[in-house]
Amino acid sequence: LEQAEDKGKCGDVAQYLVGAKLMLRFKRDVPVFPANKADRKSRSDRESRLGDFELGNAVIEVAVGLPDDNHVEKVAEALEDSDSEVWLLTRAHRVTTWKNELSDAEGVDIRRVVVTSVETFVGQNITELGEFSSKQKVAQLEELFDLYNTRWISQVGTRGIRIVMK
């Protein structure tokens, strides 16, 4: 994510990693959309979603930058329009800032919002899926990056953000 941030691609990389992680963890197809292209456009748009991902009773929104009105409004709308829990995923060093911003935001029931880092959200499942074994964790990372590169980057990504293990 640091390298992607240096290239101005952190949001794309984070969103695609989250999508690949959801596919790997839940063994199900996750719709592939370009970053920030298929979440809510208008209340009348039947194809739009409440966030970047909807899975079960959760709406997942990836927002790696500092808090902004657009993402805060998306969280408030998702809470208003559903009974879902909203997961806002950001960079590790911005979790507290986002929690504070959402706690103070009008229309946001913070009890229904989980703010955590992309790093934690992705990393914990990789460790668990790898059965806490270093060797199996590496295999899970390879599978994650393969899904990321083939399913996400090949279909909707932009150049320069492919992930390879050394």
Secondary structure, DSSP 4 states (H G I P E B T S, - for coil): -HHHHHTT-HHHHHHHHHHHHHHHHHTS------TTSSB-S-TT-TT-BSSSEEETTEEEEE--SS--HHHHHHHHHHHHT-S-EEEEEE-GGGHHHHHHHHHHSTT--GGGEEEEEHHHHHHHHHHHHTTT-HHHHHHHHHHHHHHIIIIIIHHH--TT------
